[in-house]
Amino acid sequence: MSTARVPGGVVHRLPSDLREALLGDAVALDAWRDITPLARNEFICWVEDAKKPETRERRIRRTREELEEGMRRPCCWPGCSHRERNGRA
């Protein structure tokens, strides 16, 4: 496992599988570091919300793809239900 720093979100910690996926993709990692902690939180929550392992894997792959395409929030996600509207837990 790499010791490179990959920032997490506001409410959620960065899961190890998403971290490793980002470390394997320089373009997605640069985009990840460029978005706000609240935006990172949305991607993390979206991945964590998956109920099946294959859904989680697909969401991790889509996170990388969407970051590469310049998206700053996950597509079609209503938002993290674990945070208050002010962005805090």
PDB file of N, CA, C and O in Angstrom:
ATOM      1  N   MET A   1       0.851  -1.186   0.000  1.00  0.00           N
ATOM      2  CA  MET A   1       0.000   0.000   0.000  1.00  0.00           C
ATOM      3  C   MET A   1       0.888   1.238   0.000  1.00  0.00           C
ATOM      4  O   MET A   1       1.886   1.287   0.719  1.00  0.00           O
ATOM      5  N   SER A   2       0.541   2.205  -0.776  1.00  0.00           N
ATOM      6  CA  SER A   2       1.291   3.451  -0.872  1.00  0.00           C
ATOM      7  C   SER A   2       1.032   4.323   0.350  1.00  0.00           C
ATOM      8  O   SER A   2      -0.033   4.261   0.963  1.00  0.00           O
ATOM      9  N   THR A   3       2.036   5.141   0.692  1.00  0.00           N
ATOM     10  CA  THR A   3       1.879   6.057   1.824  1.00  0.00           C
ATOM     11  C   THR A   3       1.519   7.461   1.358  1.00  0.00           C
ATOM     12  O   THR A   3       1.493   8.388   2.167  1.00  0.00           O
ATOM     13  N   ALA A   4       1.241   7.633   0.070  1.00  0.00           N
ATOM     14  CA  ALA A   4       0.873   8.950  -0.459  1.00  0.00           C
ATOM     15  C   ALA A   4      -0.400   9.447   0.218  1.00  0.00           C
ATOM     16  O   ALA A   4      -1.318   8.673   0.489  1.00  0.00           O
ATOM     17  N   ARG A   5      -0.441  10.739   0.482  1.00  0.00           N
ATOM     18  CA  ARG A   5      -1.609  11.329   1.135  1.00  0.00           C
ATOM     19  C   ARG A   5      -2.712  11.567   0.103  1.00  0.00           C
ATOM     20  O   ARG A   5      -2.507  12.206  -0.929  1.00  0.00           O
ATOM     21  N   VAL A   6      -3.882  11.028   0.426  1.00  0.00           N
ATOM     22  CA  VAL A   6      -5.067  11.235  -0.401  1.00  0.00           C
ATOM     23  C   VAL A   6      -6.142  11.771   0.546  1.00  0.00           C
ATOM     24  O   VAL A   6      -6.570  11.060   1.454  1.00  0.00           O
ATOM     25  N   PRO A   7      -6.580  13.009   0.347  1.00  0.00           N
ATOM     26  CA  PRO A   7      -7.539  13.606   1.284  1.00  0.00           C
ATOM     27  C   PRO A   7      -8.905  12.924   1.241  1.00  0.00           C
ATOM     28  O   PRO A   7      -9.323  12.379   0.219  1.00  0.00           O
ATOM     29  N   GLY A   8      -9.582  12.975   2.385  1.00  0.00           N
ATOM     30  CA  GLY A   8     -10.919  12.391   2.500  1.00  0.00           C
ATOM     31  C   GLY A   8     -11.997  13.447   2.384  1.00  0.00           C
ATOM     32  O   GLY A   8     -11.799  14.497   1.772  1.00  0.00           O
ATOM     33  N   GLY A   9     -13.138  13.154   2.979  1.00  0.00           N
ATOM     34  CA  GLY A   9     -14.282  14.057   2.911  1.00  0.00           C
ATOM     35  C   GLY A   9     -14.527  14.778   4.219  1.00  0.00           C
ATOM     36  O   GLY A   9     -13.670  14.796   5.102  1.00  0.00           O
ATOM     37  N   VAL A  10     -15.694  15.370   4.336  1.00  0.00           N
ATOM     38  CA  VAL A  10     -16.080  16.131   5.520  1.00  0.00           C
ATOM     39  C   VAL A  10     -16.586  15.194   6.612  1.00  0.00           C
ATOM     40  O   VAL A  10     -16.177  15.307   7.768  1.00  0.00           O
ATOM     41  N   VAL A  11     -17.457  14.286   6.255  1.00  0.00           N
ATOM     42  CA  VAL A  11     -18.071  13.375   7.213  1.00  0.00           C
ATOM     43  C   VAL A  11     -17.455  11.986   7.112  1.00  0.00           C
ATOM     44  O   VAL A  11     -17.226  11.328   8.128  1.00  0.00           O
ATOM     45  N   HIS A  12     -17.188  11.546   5.900  1.00  0.00           N
ATOM     46  CA  HIS A  12     -16.718  10.181   5.665  1.00  0.00           C
ATOM     47  C   HIS A  12     -15.204  10.118   5.495  1.00  0.00           C
ATOM     48  O   HIS A  12     -14.588  11.004   4.902  1.00  0.00           O
ATOM     49  N   ARG A  13     -14.621   9.045   6.032  1.00  0.00           N
ATOM     50  CA  ARG A  13     -13.208   8.752   5.783  1.00  0.00           C
ATOM     51  C   ARG A  13     -13.092   8.095   4.405  1.00  0.00           C
ATOM     52  O   ARG A  13     -14.016   7.432   3.934  1.00  0.00           O
ATOM     53  N   LEU A  14     -11.952   8.292   3.786  1.00  0.00           N
ATOM     54  CA  LEU A  14     -11.710   7.702   2.471  1.00  0.00           C
ATOM     55  C   LEU A  14     -11.503   6.192   2.626  1.00  0.00           C
ATOM     56  O   LEU A  14     -10.571   5.777   3.316  1.00  0.00           O
ATOM     57  N   PRO A  15     -12.346   5.361   2.003  1.00  0.00           N
ATOM     58  CA  PRO A  15     -12.163   3.912   2.105  1.00  0.00           C
ATOM     59  C   PRO A  15     -10.920   3.459   1.337  1.00  0.00           C
ATOM     60  O   PRO A  15     -10.536   4.066   0.337  1.00  0.00           O
ATOM     61  N   SER A  16     -10.307   2.394   1.817  1.00  0.00           N
ATOM     62  CA  SER A  16      -9.040   1.943   1.240  1.00  0.00           C
ATOM     63  C   SER A  16      -9.161   1.549  -0.230  1.00  0.00           C
ATOM     64  O   SER A  16      -8.234   1.795  -1.003  1.00  0.00           O
ATOM     65  N   ASP A  17     -10.282   0.944  -0.639  1.00  0.00           N
ATOM     66  CA  ASP A  17     -10.409   0.531  -2.037  1.00  0.00           C
ATOM     67  C   ASP A  17     -10.520   1.736  -2.973  1.00  0.00           C
ATOM     68  O   ASP A  17      -9.977   1.712  -4.077  1.00  0.00           O
ATOM     69  N   LEU A  18     -11.210   2.773  -2.546  1.00  0.00           N
ATOM     70  CA  LEU A  18     -11.294   3.993  -3.355  1.00  0.00           C
ATOM     71  C   LEU A  18      -9.943   4.698  -3.375  1.00  0.00           C
ATOM     72  O   LEU A  18      -9.532   5.226  -4.408  1.00  0.00           O
ATOM     73  N   ARG A  19      -9.261   4.707  -2.251  1.00  0.00           N
ATOM     74  CA  ARG A  19      -7.928   5.319  -2.166  1.00  0.00           C
ATOM     75  C   ARG A  19      -6.966   4.654  -3.152  1.00  0.00           C
ATOM     76  O   ARG A  19      -6.260   5.336  -3.894  1.00  0.00           O
ATOM     77  N   GLU A  20      -6.944   3.331  -3.155  1.00  0.00           N
ATOM     78  CA  GLU A  20      -6.051   2.603  -4.058  1.00  0.00           C
ATOM     79  C   GLU A  20      -6.409   2.863  -5.516  1.00  0.00           C
ATOM     80  O   GLU A  20      -5.520   2.980  -6.359  1.00  0.00           O
ATOM     81  N   ALA A  21      -7.696   2.953  -5.823  1.00  0.00           N
ATOM     82  CA  ALA A  21      -8.121   3.241  -7.197  1.00  0.00           C
ATOM     83  C   ALA A  21      -7.637   4.621  -7.624  1.00  0.00           C
ATOM     84  O   ALA A  21      -7.183   4.795  -8.755  1.00  0.00           O
ATOM     85  N   LEU A  22      -7.728   5.594  -6.739  1.00  0.00           N
ATOM     86  CA  LEU A  22      -7.269   6.949  -7.063  1.00  0.00           C
ATOM     87  C   LEU A  22      -5.753   6.991  -7.223  1.00  0.00           C
ATOM     88  O   LEU A  22      -5.238   7.671  -8.111  1.00  0.00           O
ATOM     89  N   LEU A  23      -5.041   6.267  -6.367  1.00  0.00           N
ATOM     90  CA  LEU A  23      -3.581   6.240  -6.474  1.00  0.00           C
ATOM     91  C   LEU A  23      -3.119   5.603  -7.782  1.00  0.00           C
ATOM     92  O   LEU A  23      -2.011   5.874  -8.246  1.00  0.00           O
ATOM     93  N   GLY A  24      -3.956   4.764  -8.374  1.00  0.00           N
ATOM     94  CA  GLY A  24      -3.617   4.113  -9.635  1.00  0.00           C
ATOM     95  C   GLY A  24      -3.963   4.931 -10.867  1.00  0.00           C
ATOM     96  O   GLY A  24      -3.784   4.459 -11.989  1.00  0.00           O
ATOM     97  N   ASP A  25      -4.453   6.141 -10.678  1.00  0.00           N
ATOM     98  CA  ASP A  25      -4.890   6.977 -11.798  1.00  0.00           C
ATOM     99  C   ASP A  25      -4.494   8.427 -11.520  1.00  0.00           C
ATOM    100  O   ASP A  25      -5.188   9.132 -10.786  1.00  0.00           O
ATOM    101  N   ALA A  26      -3.392   8.867 -12.099  1.00  0.00           N
ATOM    102  CA  ALA A  26      -2.849  10.201 -11.810  1.00  0.00           C
ATOM    103  C   ALA A  26      -3.820  11.326 -12.156  1.00  0.00           C
ATOM    104  O   ALA A  26      -3.904  12.310 -11.421  1.00  0.00           O
ATOM    105  N   VAL A  27      -4.551  11.200 -13.254  1.00  0.00           N
ATOM    106  CA  VAL A  27      -5.493  12.252 -13.660  1.00  0.00           C
ATOM    107  C   VAL A  27      -6.631  12.358 -12.647  1.00  0.00           C
ATOM    108  O   VAL A  27      -6.984  13.454 -12.212  1.00  0.00           O
ATOM    109  N   ALA A  28      -7.199  11.216 -12.277  1.00  0.00           N
ATOM    110  CA  ALA A  28      -8.288  11.215 -11.294  1.00  0.00           C
ATOM    111  C   ALA A  28      -7.791  11.708  -9.940  1.00  0.00           C
ATOM    112  O   ALA A  28      -8.506  12.431  -9.246  1.00  0.00           O
ATOM    113  N   LEU A  29      -6.584  11.328  -9.558  1.00  0.00           N
ATOM    114  CA  LEU A  29      -6.032  11.763  -8.271  1.00  0.00           C
ATOM    115  C   LEU A  29      -5.825  13.273  -8.239  1.00  0.00           C
ATOM    116  O   LEU A  29      -6.124  13.917  -7.234  1.00  0.00           O
ATOM    117  N   ASP A  30      -5.322  13.836  -9.315  1.00  0.00           N
ATOM    118  CA  ASP A  30      -5.162  15.300  -9.378  1.00  0.00           C
ATOM    119  C   ASP A  30      -6.513  15.994  -9.264  1.00  0.00           C
ATOM    120  O   ASP A  30      -6.642  16.997  -8.561  1.00  0.00           O
ATOM    121  N   ALA A  31      -7.521  15.462  -9.953  1.00  0.00           N
ATOM    122  CA  ALA A  31      -8.865  16.043  -9.878  1.00  0.00           C
ATOM    123  C   ALA A  31      -9.421  15.902  -8.465  1.00  0.00           C
ATOM    124  O   ALA A  31     -10.048  16.827  -7.949  1.00  0.00           O
ATOM    125  N   TRP A  32      -9.194  14.749  -7.836  1.00  0.00           N
ATOM    126  CA  TRP A  32      -9.654  14.496  -6.468  1.00  0.00           C
ATOM    127  C   TRP A  32      -9.062  15.525  -5.503  1.00  0.00           C
ATOM    128  O   TRP A  32      -9.758  16.059  -4.639  1.00  0.00           O
ATOM    129  N   ARG A  33      -7.798  15.785  -5.663  1.00  0.00           N
ATOM    130  CA  ARG A  33      -7.132  16.756  -4.781  1.00  0.00           C
ATOM    131  C   ARG A  33      -7.619  18.180  -5.040  1.00  0.00           C
ATOM    132  O   ARG A  33      -7.523  19.038  -4.163  1.00  0.00           O
ATOM    133  N   ASP A  34      -8.138  18.431  -6.233  1.00  0.00           N
ATOM    134  CA  ASP A  34      -8.582  19.773  -6.615  1.00  0.00           C
ATOM    135  C   ASP A  34     -10.007  20.088  -6.154  1.00  0.00           C
ATOM    136  O   ASP A  34     -10.345  21.257  -5.969  1.00  0.00           O
ATOM    137  N   ILE A  35     -10.843  19.070  -5.966  1.00  0.00           N
ATOM    138  CA  ILE A  35     -12.226  19.339  -5.561  1.00  0.00           C
ATOM    139  C   ILE A  35     -12.289  19.612  -4.058  1.00  0.00           C
ATOM    140  O   ILE A  35     -11.357  19.298  -3.317  1.00  0.00           O
ATOM    141  N   THR A  36     -13.387  20.193  -3.630  1.00  0.00           N
ATOM    142  CA  THR A  36     -13.549  20.561  -2.222  1.00  0.00           C
ATOM    143  C   THR A  36     -13.752  19.318  -1.352  1.00  0.00           C
ATOM    144  O   THR A  36     -14.148  18.266  -1.854  1.00  0.00           O
ATOM    145  N   PRO A  37     -13.481  19.439  -0.045  1.00  0.00           N
ATOM    146  CA  PRO A  37     -13.747  18.315   0.859  1.00  0.00           C
ATOM    147  C   PRO A  37     -15.214  17.874   0.821  1.00  0.00           C
ATOM    148  O   PRO A  37     -15.508  16.686   0.950  1.00  0.00           O
ATOM    149  N   LEU A  38     -16.120  18.816   0.646  1.00  0.00           N
ATOM    150  CA  LEU A  38     -17.538  18.473   0.565  1.00  0.00           C
ATOM    151  C   LEU A  38     -17.841  17.663  -0.698  1.00  0.00           C
ATOM    152  O   LEU A  38     -18.635  16.723  -0.657  1.00  0.00           O
ATOM    153  N   ALA A  39     -17.217  18.021  -1.807  1.00  0.00           N
ATOM    154  CA  ALA A  39     -17.400  17.261  -3.050  1.00  0.00           C
ATOM    155  C   ALA A  39     -16.800  15.861  -2.910  1.00  0.00           C
ATOM    156  O   ALA A  39     -17.394  14.882  -3.363  1.00  0.00           O
ATOM    157  N   ARG A  40     -15.620  15.765  -2.280  1.00  0.00           N
ATOM    158  CA  ARG A  40     -15.023  14.442  -2.043  1.00  0.00           C
ATOM    159  C   ARG A  40     -15.955  13.597  -1.175  1.00  0.00           C
ATOM    160  O   ARG A  40     -16.118  12.398  -1.401  1.00  0.00           O
ATOM    161  N   ASN A  41     -16.562  14.241  -0.182  1.00  0.00           N
ATOM    162  CA  ASN A  41     -17.495  13.545   0.697  1.00  0.00           C
ATOM    163  C   ASN A  41     -18.652  12.939  -0.094  1.00  0.00           C
ATOM    164  O   ASN A  41     -19.091  11.828   0.202  1.00  0.00           O
ATOM    165  N   GLU A  42     -19.145  13.660  -1.097  1.00  0.00           N
ATOM    166  CA  GLU A  42     -20.254  13.157  -1.914  1.00  0.00           C
ATOM    167  C   GLU A  42     -19.850  11.883  -2.659  1.00  0.00           C
ATOM    168  O   GLU A  42     -20.608  10.914  -2.693  1.00  0.00           O
ATOM    169  N   PHE A  43     -18.656  11.887  -3.253  1.00  0.00           N
ATOM    170  CA  PHE A  43     -18.185  10.687  -3.946  1.00  0.00           C
ATOM    171  C   PHE A  43     -18.018   9.528  -2.957  1.00  0.00           C
ATOM    172  O   PHE A  43     -18.429   8.404  -3.246  1.00  0.00           O
ATOM    173  N   ILE A  44     -17.420   9.796  -1.798  1.00  0.00           N
ATOM    174  CA  ILE A  44     -17.203   8.739  -0.806  1.00  0.00           C
ATOM    175  C   ILE A  44     -18.533   8.156  -0.349  1.00  0.00           C
ATOM    176  O   ILE A  44     -18.689   6.936  -0.293  1.00  0.00           O
ATOM    177  N   CYS A  45     -19.486   9.010  -0.027  1.00  0.00           N
ATOM    178  CA  CYS A  45     -20.794   8.545   0.440  1.00  0.00           C
ATOM    179  C   CYS A  45     -21.481   7.715  -0.641  1.00  0.00           C
ATOM    180  O   CYS A  45     -22.102   6.695  -0.343  1.00  0.00           O
ATOM    181  N   TRP A  46     -21.371   8.147  -1.884  1.00  0.00           N
ATOM    182  CA  TRP A  46     -21.971   7.427  -3.001  1.00  0.00           C
ATOM    183  C   TRP A  46     -21.388   6.014  -3.100  1.00  0.00           C
ATOM    184  O   TRP A  46     -22.129   5.048  -3.287  1.00  0.00           O
ATOM    185  N   VAL A  47     -20.067   5.894  -2.976  1.00  0.00           N
ATOM    186  CA  VAL A  47     -19.414   4.582  -3.013  1.00  0.00           C
ATOM    187  C   VAL A  47     -19.838   3.756  -1.799  1.00  0.00           C
ATOM    188  O   VAL A  47     -20.188   2.584  -1.939  1.00  0.00           O
ATOM    189  N   GLU A  48     -19.810   4.353  -0.626  1.00  0.00           N
ATOM    190  CA  GLU A  48     -20.140   3.642   0.611  1.00  0.00           C
ATOM    191  C   GLU A  48     -21.605   3.200   0.647  1.00  0.00           C
ATOM    192  O   GLU A  48     -21.933   2.230   1.330  1.00  0.00           O
ATOM    193  N   ASP A  49     -22.472   3.879  -0.061  1.00  0.00           N
ATOM    194  CA  ASP A  49     -23.903   3.583  -0.049  1.00  0.00           C
ATOM    195  C   ASP A  49     -24.265   2.332  -0.859  1.00  0.00           C
ATOM    196  O   ASP A  49     -25.390   1.841  -0.762  1.00  0.00           O
ATOM    197  N   ALA A  50     -23.339   1.820  -1.643  1.00  0.00           N
ATOM    198  CA  ALA A  50     -23.612   0.628  -2.457  1.00  0.00           C
ATOM    199  C   ALA A  50     -23.896  -0.573  -1.555  1.00  0.00           C
ATOM    200  O   ALA A  50     -23.211  -0.786  -0.555  1.00  0.00           O
ATOM    201  N   LYS A  51     -24.895  -1.341  -1.915  1.00  0.00           N
ATOM    202  CA  LYS A  51     -25.274  -2.498  -1.103  1.00  0.00           C
ATOM    203  C   LYS A  51     -24.586  -3.787  -1.561  1.00  0.00           C
ATOM    204  O   LYS A  51     -24.373  -4.694  -0.757  1.00  0.00           O
ATOM    205  N   LYS A  52     -24.243  -3.868  -2.829  1.00  0.00           N
ATOM    206  CA  LYS A  52     -23.601  -5.065  -3.372  1.00  0.00           C
ATOM    207  C   LYS A  52     -22.148  -4.745  -3.724  1.00  0.00           C
ATOM    208  O   LYS A  52     -21.839  -3.623  -4.125  1.00  0.00           O
ATOM    209  N   PRO A  53     -21.255  -5.732  -3.574  1.00  0.00           N
ATOM    210  CA  PRO A  53     -19.844  -5.505  -3.931  1.00  0.00           C
ATOM    211  C   PRO A  53     -19.661  -5.064  -5.380  1.00  0.00           C
ATOM    212  O   PRO A  53     -18.815  -4.217  -5.670  1.00  0.00           O
ATOM    213  N   GLU A  54     -20.455  -5.639  -6.296  1.00  0.00           N
ATOM    214  CA  GLU A  54     -20.296  -5.266  -7.705  1.00  0.00           C
ATOM    215  C   GLU A  54     -20.757  -3.831  -7.958  1.00  0.00           C
ATOM    216  O   GLU A  54     -20.218  -3.153  -8.833  1.00  0.00           O
ATOM    217  N   THR A  55     -21.744  -3.368  -7.201  1.00  0.00           N
ATOM    218  CA  THR A  55     -22.179  -1.970  -7.323  1.00  0.00           C
ATOM    219  C   THR A  55     -21.086  -1.049  -6.807  1.00  0.00           C
ATOM    220  O   THR A  55     -20.805  -0.013  -7.408  1.00  0.00           O
ATOM    221  N   ARG A  56     -20.479  -1.423  -5.708  1.00  0.00           N
ATOM    222  CA  ARG A  56     -19.386  -0.627  -5.140  1.00  0.00           C
ATOM    223  C   ARG A  56     -18.222  -0.525  -6.132  1.00  0.00           C
ATOM    224  O   ARG A  56     -17.679   0.558  -6.351  1.00  0.00           O
ATOM    225  N   GLU A  57     -17.846  -1.654  -6.725  1.00  0.00           N
ATOM    226  CA  GLU A  57     -16.764  -1.660  -7.719  1.00  0.00           C
ATOM    227  C   GLU A  57     -17.108  -0.765  -8.903  1.00  0.00           C
ATOM    228  O   GLU A  57     -16.262  -0.013  -9.386  1.00  0.00           O
ATOM    229  N   ARG A  58     -18.350  -0.847  -9.366  1.00  0.00           N
ATOM    230  CA  ARG A  58     -18.787  -0.010 -10.491  1.00  0.00           C
ATOM    231  C   ARG A  58     -18.732   1.472 -10.111  1.00  0.00           C
ATOM    232  O   ARG A  58     -18.319   2.299 -10.923  1.00  0.00           O
ATOM    233  N   ARG A  59     -19.137   1.810  -8.907  1.00  0.00           N
ATOM    234  CA  ARG A  59     -19.112   3.206  -8.475  1.00  0.00           C
ATOM    235  C   ARG A  59     -17.687   3.727  -8.307  1.00  0.00           C
ATOM    236  O   ARG A  59     -17.420   4.897  -8.582  1.00  0.00           O
ATOM    237  N   ILE A  60     -16.788   2.884  -7.867  1.00  0.00           N
ATOM    238  CA  ILE A  60     -15.384   3.295  -7.780  1.00  0.00           C
ATOM    239  C   ILE A  60     -14.846   3.565  -9.180  1.00  0.00           C
ATOM    240  O   ILE A  60     -14.165   4.565  -9.406  1.00  0.00           O
ATOM    241  N   ARG A  61     -15.151   2.674 -10.115  1.00  0.00           N
ATOM    242  CA  ARG A  61     -14.714   2.872 -11.509  1.00  0.00           C
ATOM    243  C   ARG A  61     -15.311   4.155 -12.075  1.00  0.00           C
ATOM    244  O   ARG A  61     -14.609   4.931 -12.724  1.00  0.00           O
ATOM    245  N   ARG A  62     -16.606   4.385 -11.835  1.00  0.00           N
ATOM    246  CA  ARG A  62     -17.258   5.604 -12.335  1.00  0.00           C
ATOM    247  C   ARG A  62     -16.698   6.853 -11.667  1.00  0.00           C
ATOM    248  O   ARG A  62     -16.599   7.901 -12.306  1.00  0.00           O
ATOM    249  N   THR A  63     -16.334   6.760 -10.405  1.00  0.00           N
ATOM    250  CA  THR A  63     -15.720   7.907  -9.729  1.00  0.00           C
ATOM    251  C   THR A  63     -14.459   8.316 -10.467  1.00  0.00           C
ATOM    252  O   THR A  63     -14.253   9.497 -10.749  1.00  0.00           O
ATOM    253  N   ARG A  64     -13.618   7.347 -10.779  1.00  0.00           N
ATOM    254  CA  ARG A  64     -12.393   7.651 -11.528  1.00  0.00           C
ATOM    255  C   ARG A  64     -12.727   8.266 -12.885  1.00  0.00           C
ATOM    256  O   ARG A  64     -12.137   9.274 -13.275  1.00  0.00           O
ATOM    257  N   GLU A  65     -13.664   7.664 -13.597  1.00  0.00           N
ATOM    258  CA  GLU A  65     -14.033   8.159 -14.928  1.00  0.00           C
ATOM    259  C   GLU A  65     -14.611   9.571 -14.864  1.00  0.00           C
ATOM    260  O   GLU A  65     -14.252  10.429 -15.670  1.00  0.00           O
ATOM    261  N   GLU A  66     -15.498   9.809 -13.913  1.00  0.00           N
ATOM    262  CA  GLU A  66     -16.128  11.123 -13.806  1.00  0.00           C
ATOM    263  C   GLU A  66     -15.113  12.192 -13.417  1.00  0.00           C
ATOM    264  O   GLU A  66     -15.186  13.320 -13.905  1.00  0.00           O
ATOM    265  N   LEU A  67     -14.175  11.853 -12.549  1.00  0.00           N
ATOM    266  CA  LEU A  67     -13.122  12.812 -12.199  1.00  0.00           C
ATOM    267  C   LEU A  67     -12.253  13.115 -13.416  1.00  0.00           C
ATOM    268  O   LEU A  67     -11.884  14.266 -13.645  1.00  0.00           O
ATOM    269  N   GLU A  68     -11.925  12.085 -14.195  1.00  0.00           N
ATOM    270  CA  GLU A  68     -11.131  12.283 -15.413  1.00  0.00           C
ATOM    271  C   GLU A  68     -11.854  13.190 -16.404  1.00  0.00           C
ATOM    272  O   GLU A  68     -11.217  13.941 -17.142  1.00  0.00           O
ATOM    273  N   GLU A  69     -13.189  13.118 -16.421  1.00  0.00           N
ATOM    274  CA  GLU A  69     -13.997  13.935 -17.338  1.00  0.00           C
ATOM    275  C   GLU A  69     -14.238  15.346 -16.806  1.00  0.00           C
ATOM    276  O   GLU A  69     -14.870  16.164 -17.475  1.00  0.00           O
ATOM    277  N   GLY A  70     -13.742  15.627 -15.616  1.00  0.00           N
ATOM    278  CA  GLY A  70     -13.880  16.968 -15.058  1.00  0.00           C
ATOM    279  C   GLY A  70     -15.096  17.178 -14.176  1.00  0.00           C
ATOM    280  O   GLY A  70     -15.361  18.299 -13.742  1.00  0.00           O
ATOM    281  N   MET A  71     -15.832  16.120 -13.907  1.00  0.00           N
ATOM    282  CA  MET A  71     -16.999  16.262 -13.031  1.00  0.00           C
ATOM    283  C   MET A  71     -16.522  16.466 -11.590  1.00  0.00           C
ATOM    284  O   MET A  71     -15.537  15.872 -11.151  1.00  0.00           O
ATOM    285  N   ARG A  72     -17.244  17.317 -10.876  1.00  0.00           N
ATOM    286  CA  ARG A  72     -16.827  17.652  -9.520  1.00  0.00           C
ATOM    287  C   ARG A  72     -17.753  17.073  -8.454  1.00  0.00           C
ATOM    288  O   ARG A  72     -17.500  17.227  -7.259  1.00  0.00           O
ATOM    289  N   ARG A  73     -18.813  16.415  -8.880  1.00  0.00           N
ATOM    290  CA  ARG A  73     -19.758  15.725  -7.987  1.00  0.00           C
ATOM    291  C   ARG A  73     -20.239  14.477  -8.713  1.00  0.00           C
ATOM    292  O   ARG A  73     -20.240  14.453  -9.944  1.00  0.00           O
ATOM    293  N   PRO A  74     -20.649  13.435  -7.983  1.00  0.00           N
ATOM    294  CA  PRO A  74     -21.160  12.246  -8.672  1.00  0.00           C
ATOM    295  C   PRO A  74     -22.457  12.554  -9.415  1.00  0.00           C
ATOM    296  O   PRO A  74     -23.334  13.251  -8.906  1.00  0.00           O
ATOM    297  N   CYS A  75     -22.555  12.029 -10.608  1.00  0.00           N
ATOM    298  CA  CYS A  75     -23.749  12.240 -11.427  1.00  0.00           C
ATOM    299  C   CYS A  75     -24.959  11.561 -10.803  1.00  0.00           C
ATOM    300  O   CYS A  75     -24.884  10.423 -10.340  1.00  0.00           O
ATOM    301  N   CYS A  76     -26.060  12.273 -10.799  1.00  0.00           N
ATOM    302  CA  CYS A  76     -27.359  11.705 -10.435  1.00  0.00           C
ATOM    303  C   CYS A  76     -27.422  11.220  -8.992  1.00  0.00           C
ATOM    304  O   CYS A  76     -28.154  10.275  -8.696  1.00  0.00           O
ATOM    305  N   TRP A  77     -26.679  11.839  -8.099  1.00  0.00           N
ATOM    306  CA  TRP A  77     -26.661  11.472  -6.677  1.00  0.00           C
ATOM    307  C   TRP A  77     -27.329  12.601  -5.907  1.00  0.00           C
ATOM    308  O   TRP A  77     -26.919  13.755  -6.032  1.00  0.00           O
ATOM    309  N   PRO A  78     -28.355  12.291  -5.110  1.00  0.00           N
ATOM    310  CA  PRO A  78     -29.075  13.359  -4.397  1.00  0.00           C
ATOM    311  C   PRO A  78     -28.261  14.017  -3.295  1.00  0.00           C
ATOM    312  O   PRO A  78     -28.653  15.063  -2.777  1.00  0.00           O
ATOM    313  N   GLY A  79     -27.151  13.427  -2.935  1.00  0.00           N
ATOM    314  CA  GLY A  79     -26.292  14.017  -1.910  1.00  0.00           C
ATOM    315  C   GLY A  79     -26.225  13.157  -0.667  1.00  0.00           C
ATOM    316  O   GLY A  79     -27.080  12.307  -0.423  1.00  0.00           O
ATOM    317  N   CYS A  80     -25.196  13.399   0.104  1.00  0.00           N
ATOM    318  CA  CYS A  80     -24.948  12.644   1.330  1.00  0.00           C
ATOM    319  C   CYS A  80     -26.022  12.964   2.366  1.00  0.00           C
ATOM    320  O   CYS A  80     -26.258  14.126   2.697  1.00  0.00           O
ATOM    321  N   SER A  81     -26.654  11.938   2.860  1.00  0.00           N
ATOM    322  CA  SER A  81     -27.693  12.127   3.875  1.00  0.00           C
ATOM    323  C   SER A  81     -27.113  12.166   5.280  1.00  0.00           C
ATOM    324  O   SER A  81     -27.848  12.344   6.250  1.00  0.00           O
ATOM    325  N   HIS A  82     -25.799  12.000   5.396  1.00  0.00           N
ATOM    326  CA  HIS A  82     -25.149  11.929   6.702  1.00  0.00           C
ATOM    327  C   HIS A  82     -24.638  13.273   7.206  1.00  0.00           C
ATOM    328  O   HIS A  82     -24.060  13.341   8.291  1.00  0.00           O
ATOM    329  N   ARG A  83     -24.837  14.321   6.456  1.00  0.00           N
ATOM    330  CA  ARG A  83     -24.338  15.626   6.874  1.00  0.00           C
ATOM    331  C   ARG A  83     -25.483  16.624   6.929  1.00  0.00           C
ATOM    332  O   ARG A  83     -26.519  16.452   6.286  1.00  0.00           O
ATOM    333  N   GLU A  84     -25.271  17.654   7.702  1.00  0.00           N
ATOM    334  CA  GLU A  84     -26.245  18.736   7.757  1.00  0.00           C
ATOM    335  C   GLU A  84     -26.030  19.643   6.555  1.00  0.00           C
ATOM    336  O   GLU A  84     -25.007  19.534   5.880  1.00  0.00           O
ATOM    337  N   ARG A  85     -26.936  20.500   6.285  1.00  0.00           N
ATOM    338  CA  ARG A  85     -26.839  21.385   5.125  1.00  0.00           C
ATOM    339  C   ARG A  85     -25.639  22.319   5.194  1.00  0.00           C
ATOM    340  O   ARG A  85     -25.209  22.827   4.159  1.00  0.00           O
ATOM    341  N   ASN A  86     -25.087  22.562   6.368  1.00  0.00           N
ATOM    342  CA  ASN A  86     -23.926  23.442   6.461  1.00  0.00           C
ATOM    343  C   ASN A  86     -22.625  22.704   6.175  1.00  0.00           C
ATOM    344  O   ASN A  86     -21.551  23.299   6.251  1.00  0.00           O
ATOM    345  N   GLY A  87     -22.705  21.424   5.849  1.00  0.00           N
ATOM    346  CA  GLY A  87     -21.520  20.662   5.483  1.00  0.00           C
ATOM    347  C   GLY A  87     -20.845  19.965   6.637  1.00  0.00           C
ATOM    348  O   GLY A  87     -19.821  19.309   6.447  1.00  0.00           O
ATOM    349  N   ARG A  88     -21.393  20.091   7.831  1.00  0.00           N
ATOM    350  CA  ARG A  88     -20.776  19.455   8.993  1.00  0.00           C
ATOM    351  C   ARG A  88     -21.564  18.220   9.402  1.00  0.00           C
ATOM    352  O   ARG A  88     -22.723  18.042   9.029  1.00  0.00           O
ATOM    353  N   ALA A  89     -20.907  17.385  10.170  1.00  0.00           N
ATOM    354  CA  ALA A  89     -21.561  16.159  10.668  1.00  0.00           C
ATOM    355  C   ALA A  89     -22.599  16.489  11.710  1.00  0.00           C
ATOM    356  O   ALA A  89     -23.249  15.588  12.241  1.00  0.00           O
TER     357      ALA A  89
END
